[in-house]
Amino acid sequence: MNGYNKELELACEKFRAILEKQLIRVEDMKAQGDFTDYAALKTIKIGICGGDGIGPTISKEAERVLKFILAKEEAAGRIEFITIDGLTIENRIAHGKAIPDDVMAALKSCDVILKGPTTTPQKGDGMPNIESANVAMRKALDLFANIRPVKVPEEGINWVIFRENTEGGYAVGSSGFNVTEDLAVDFTITTKQGSDRIARLAYDYARRNGMTRVSLVTKANVIKTTDGNFLEDCHKVADLYPEITTDEWYADIMTAKLVDKKRRRDFQVLLLPNLYGDIISDEAAEFQGGVGTAGCANIGKKYAMFEAIHGSAPRMVKEGRAIFADPCSMLRACVMLLSHIGYGEYSAKLERALDICSFEEKKLTITGRDTGATCEEFGNYVMDTLKKL
């Protein structure tokens, strides 16, 4: 291997730099305090970050519904809405950063964030290779838990997916490198602290909501060290919740079992590392009507961010169809946001209104084209329904 000495030395230097950053992160996790107590805040600052593509359209509609629900709280000064611009792909490319410094400062000035989809460049599309804004935000704000509920009552589906959000294959996704022109390397990161805190959040959620089963999803039979450690750490947490049944599934088998009409009724809380959680939560959302119907929470101890789980759909904008974008994913994210900041009654009312509008009455249908309702029309439908509750 003497012919590769230079390449191997350079690779070792890069690998060391990656490990040093991750070890600093471990120490930061060890030093963290408790979760934010929103009840103790005089004013809760909600940042509205539109993103790009259809993001500004559906975010604006979600903000309109949120302001309708929280009108009394905003008037009393208990809620403040803050508009955060600058997360468009054009601005991010101009600054050469996933999140420009001024935008990051604005995000950190808020307590919770409602964020629209953002475009992530990929190799071959002609754009600079900047990191995903989502991934960058999750790391910078340490939003370690991605929580995605999926509900289809008539199918007996009521799942809550807890995806570890800051580790796994996405932790250093932009730090991989070409060792030689023939060999490329990326990395998967797992820490004891990262696995423990997502597991505790998932099991605590199950206990508080009367759920009796948590399913651990990995590929520990093949990815033995990182997935194996995740599985082992989750089982240690499971031991603290003896009333909850814990079972194990491999990620590929889980994708199949979610399609099994008999077996899928058994699942309640799913707990997964980052990559598998991303894939399986998208599959799960399809049963509910697609990723356009599902929102998610990104929870950390200090900050929280709520968003749609789908992308920015630039083609819809290019074709002039943005006004027909479905706001349901953002509105479902608002349900989670309201619950997180302590407004459970408002959260329940919005969830009920969305169930009526999406599953029961269904007076309007969003198709993404002029054959269906506009984003604004659906927002009006939801607010009219809220008035009746």
C-alpha positions in Angstrom: 0.0 0.0 0.0 3.1 2.3 -0.2 1.6 3.9 -3.3 -1.2 5.3 -1.1 0.7 6.7 1.8 0.0 10.3 1.0 -3.7 9.7 0.5 -4.0 7.6 3.7 -2.3 10.3 5.8 -4.6 12.9 4.5 -7.6 10.7 5.1 -6.4 10.1 8.7 -6.1 13.8 9.3 -9.7 14.4 8.1 -11.0 11.5 10.1 -9.3 12.8 13.2 -10.9 16.3 12.7 -14.3 14.7 12.4 -13.8 12.6 15.6 -12.6 15.7 17.5 -15.7 17.6 16.7 -17.9 14.7 17.7 -16.1 14.3 21.0 -16.7 18.0 21.7 -20.4 17.4 21.0 -20.4 14.5 23.5 -19.1 16.8 26.2 -21.6 19.5 25.3 -24.4 16.9 25.7 -23.1 15.9 29.1 -23.3 19.5 30.2 -26.8 20.2 29.1 -29.5 21.3 31.5 -33.3 20.7 31.5 -35.9 21.4 28.9 -37.2 24.9 28.4 -40.2 25.7 30.8 -42.5 27.6 28.5 -44.9 28.4 31.3 -42.1 30.4 33.0 -41.6 32.6 29.9 -43.3 36.0 29.9 -43.5 35.9 26.1 -43.1 32.9 23.9 -41.4 34.0 20.6 -42.5 32.0 17.6 -40.3 32.4 14.5 -42.0 31.9 11.1 -39.4 30.9 8.6 -40.8 30.4 5.1 -37.9 28.6 3.4 -38.2 28.4 -0.4 -40.2 26.7 -3.1 -43.8 26.3 -1.8 -42.5 26.9 1.7 -43.5 30.6 1.9 -47.0 29.7 0.6 -47.8 27.0 3.1 -46.0 28.7 6.0 -48.0 31.9 5.5 -51.2 29.9 5.7 -50.0 28.1 8.8 -49.1 31.4 10.4 -52.6 32.8 9.5 -54.3 29.8 11.2 -51.9 30.0 14.2 -52.6 33.7 14.7 -56.4 33.0 14.5 -56.1 30.4 17.2 -53.7 32.5 19.4 -55.3 35.9 18.8 -56.1 36.4 22.5 -52.6 35.3 23.6 -50.9 37.5 21.0 -53.0 40.5 22.1 -52.1 39.9 25.7 -48.4 39.8 24.9 -48.0 36.1 25.8 -47.2 35.2 22.2 -45.0 37.1 19.7 -44.6 36.1 16.0 -41.3 36.9 14.4 -40.8 36.7 10.6 -37.4 35.2 9.6 -36.4 35.6 5.9 -33.2 34.6 4.2 -33.4 30.8 4.1 -34.0 30.7 0.4 -31.6 28.5 -1.7 -30.5 31.7 -3.5 -29.5 33.5 -0.3 -27.8 30.4 1.1 -25.8 29.9 -2.0 -24.8 33.6 -2.1 -23.5 33.2 1.5 -22.0 29.8 0.8 -23.6 28.5 4.0 -26.5 26.1 4.8 -27.8 28.8 7.1 -26.3 32.4 6.8 -25.1 33.9 10.1 -27.8 36.6 10.3 -30.5 34.0 9.8 -29.0 31.7 12.4 -28.9 34.6 14.9 -32.6 35.3 14.2 -33.5 31.6 14.7 -31.7 31.6 18.0 -33.6 34.6 19.2 -36.8 32.6 19.1 -38.1 30.0 21.5 -39.8 27.8 18.9 -39.7 27.9 15.1 -42.3 27.1 12.4 -40.3 26.3 9.3 -41.2 25.8 5.7 -39.5 23.4 3.4 -36.0 24.3 2.0 -34.2 23.1 -1.1 -31.1 21.0 -0.6 -28.6 20.9 -3.5 -27.4 17.5 -4.7 -24.5 16.4 -6.8 -25.1 16.9 -10.5 -27.8 19.6 -10.2 -25.3 22.5 -10.9 -25.6 24.1 -7.5 -22.8 24.4 -4.9 -22.6 21.5 -2.5 -23.9 23.2 0.7 -25.3 21.3 3.6 -29.0 20.7 4.1 -30.5 23.7 6.0 -32.6 21.2 8.0 -29.6 19.1 9.0 -27.6 22.3 9.9 -30.5 23.7 12.0 -30.9 20.4 13.8 -27.2 20.3 14.7 -26.8 24.0 15.5 -29.9 24.1 17.8 -29.4 20.5 19.0 -32.8 19.4 17.9 -32.2 15.7 18.7 -35.7 14.3 18.5 -37.7 14.2 15.3 -41.3 13.2 16.2 -43.8 12.3 13.4 -47.3 11.1 14.2 -49.4 9.2 11.7 -53.0 8.5 12.2 -55.6 6.7 10.0 -58.4 5.7 12.3 -60.3 3.5 9.9 -57.2 1.4 9.4 -56.4 1.1 13.1 -53.2 3.2 12.5 -52.0 5.4 15.3 -48.2 5.6 15.2 -45.8 8.0 16.7 -42.3 7.8 15.2 -39.3 9.0 17.2 -36.3 9.5 14.9 -32.9 10.4 16.4 -32.2 13.6 14.6 -28.5 14.6 15.0 -26.5 11.4 14.6 -26.5 8.4 12.3 -25.6 8.8 8.6 -26.7 12.4 8.6 -24.4 13.7 11.4 -21.4 14.4 9.2 -23.1 14.0 5.8 -21.2 16.8 4.2 -17.8 15.8 5.7 -17.3 12.6 3.7 -14.4 12.6 1.3 -12.8 10.9 -1.6 -9.7 9.0 -0.3 -8.6 8.3 -3.9 -10.4 8.7 -7.2 -11.7 5.1 -6.7 -12.5 5.2 -3.0 -15.1 7.5 -1.2 -16.0 7.4 2.5 -18.9 8.7 4.6 -19.6 8.1 8.2 -22.2 7.0 10.7 -22.1 8.5 14.2 -23.7 7.1 17.4 -23.1 8.2 20.9 -24.3 6.9 24.2 -25.7 10.3 25.2 -27.6 10.7 21.9 -29.2 7.3 22.0 -30.1 7.6 25.7 -31.9 11.0 25.3 -34.0 10.0 22.3 -35.0 6.7 24.0 -36.0 8.5 27.2 -38.2 10.9 25.3 -39.9 8.1 23.3 -40.6 5.9 26.4 -41.7 8.9 28.4 -44.1 9.9 25.6 -45.5 6.3 25.6 -46.0 6.3 29.3 -47.7 9.7 29.4 -50.0 8.8 26.5 -51.0 5.4 27.7 -49.2 3.6 24.9 -48.0 0.1 25.7 -45.5 -0.8 23.0 -42.2 0.7 21.7 -40.6 -0.9 18.7 -36.8 -0.5 18.2 -35.9 -0.4 14.5 -32.2 -0.9 13.4 -30.0 -2.9 11.1 -27.9 -4.2 14.1 -27.4 -7.5 12.4 -25.3 -5.8 9.8 -24.3 -2.4 11.1 -23.1 -4.1 14.3 -21.2 -1.3 16.2 -23.2 1.9 15.8 -26.7 0.3 15.4 -25.7 -2.3 17.9 -24.8 0.4 20.5 -28.1 2.3 19.7 -30.1 -0.9 20.4 -28.2 -1.7 23.6 -28.6 1.8 25.0 -32.4 1.8 24.1 -32.8 -1.4 26.0 -31.2 0.1 29.1 -33.8 2.8 29.0 -36.6 0.3 28.3 -35.7 -1.4 31.6 -36.9 1.8 33.4 -40.3 1.4 31.9 -41.3 -2.2 32.8 -45.0 -1.6 32.0 -44.1 -1.0 28.3 -43.4 -3.9 25.9 -40.3 -3.5 23.8 -39.7 -5.4 20.6 -37.0 -5.2 17.9 -37.3 -5.0 14.1 -34.8 -4.7 11.3 -35.5 -1.6 9.2 -36.1 -3.5 5.9 -38.6 -5.9 7.6 -40.4 -2.9 9.3 -41.0 -1.3 5.9 -42.8 -4.5 4.9 -44.7 -5.0 8.1 -46.2 -1.5 7.9 -47.9 -2.7 4.7 -49.3 -5.8 6.5 -52.8 -4.8 7.5 -53.0 -7.2 10.4 -49.5 -6.6 11.9 -49.4 -2.8 11.5 -52.2 -2.4 14.0 -49.9 -3.6 16.7 -47.4 -0.7 16.3 -47.6 2.3 18.5 -44.3 4.1 19.2 -41.4 3.4 16.7 -37.9 4.4 17.9 -35.2 4.6 15.2 -31.8 6.0 14.3 -31.7 8.9 11.9 -31.6 7.4 8.4 -34.1 4.6 9.0 -36.4 7.1 10.8 -36.4 9.4 7.7 -37.3 6.6 5.3 -39.9 4.8 7.4 -41.7 7.9 8.5 -42.1 8.9 4.9 -43.5 5.5 4.1 -45.8 5.7 7.2 -47.1 9.1 6.1 -48.2 7.6 2.8 -50.9 5.7 4.6 -52.3 9.0 5.9 -52.5 10.5 2.4 -48.8 11.3 1.6 -46.0 13.4 3.0 -48.1 16.5 2.3 -50.5 15.5 5.1 -47.8 15.0 7.9 -46.0 17.4 10.1 -43.2 16.8 12.5 -41.6 18.2 15.6 -37.8 18.7 16.1 -37.3 18.9 19.8 -34.2 19.9 21.8 -33.8 21.0 25.4 -33.6 24.7 24.6 -35.2 25.1 21.1 -37.9 23.4 19.1 -38.7 23.5 15.4 -41.8 22.4 13.7 -42.1 21.7 10.0 -43.6 19.8 7.1 -42.0 16.5 6.3 -42.0 17.0 2.5 -39.7 19.0 0.3 -39.9 22.5 -1.3 -41.4 21.3 -4.6 -39.7 23.9 -6.9 -41.4 22.4 -9.9 -44.8 23.5 -8.5 -43.5 27.0 -8.3 -42.0 26.9 -11.8 -45.3 25.7 -13.2 -47.3 28.4 -11.4 -49.0 25.9 -9.0 -47.7 27.2 -5.7 -51.1 28.6 -4.7 -52.5 25.1 -4.8 -50.0 23.6 -2.4 -51.4 21.6 0.5 -50.9 23.3 3.9 -52.0 20.2 5.9 -48.4 19.2 6.7 -47.7 22.6 8.2 -51.0 22.7 10.0 -50.3 19.3 11.5 -46.9 20.7 12.6 -48.9 23.6 14.3 -50.8 21.0 16.3 -47.6 19.8 17.7 -46.2 23.3 18.2 -49.2 24.3 20.3 -49.0 21.2 22.4 -45.3 21.7 23.0 -45.6 25.2 24.3 -48.4 24.3 26.7 -51.5 25.2 24.7 -53.0 21.7 24.8 -56.6 22.9 24.4 -55.8 24.9 21.3 -53.8 21.9 19.9 -56.7 19.5 20.4 -59.1 21.9 18.7 -56.8 22.3 15.7 -56.3 18.6 15.4 -60.0 18.0 15.5 -60.6 20.6 12.9 -58.0 19.1 10.6 -59.6 15.6 11.1 -63.0 17.0 10.1 -61.6 18.9 7.1 -59.3 16.0 5.9 -61.1 12.8 6.8 -64.7 13.4 7.7 -66.5 16.3 5.9 -63.8 16.8 3.3 -65.7 19.6 1.6 -62.5 20.8 -0.1 -59.8 18.7 -1.7 -56.2 19.8 -2.3 -54.9 18.3 -5.5 -51.8 20.5 -6.1 -53.5 21.8 -9.3 -56.4 24.0 -10.3 -58.6 20.9 -10.1 -58.6 21.4 -6.3 -58.8 24.0 -3.6 -56.1 26.6 -3.1 -53.9 26.7 0.0 -55.8 29.8 1.2 -59.2 28.3 0.6 -58.2 25.3 2.7 -56.9 27.5 5.5 -60.3 29.4 5.4 -62.1 26.0 5.7 -60.0 25.1 8.7 -60.7 28.4 10.5 -64.4 28.2 9.7 -64.4 24.7 11.2 -62.6 26.0 14.3 -65.3 28.6 14.9 -67.8 25.7 15.2 -65.8 23.8 17.8 
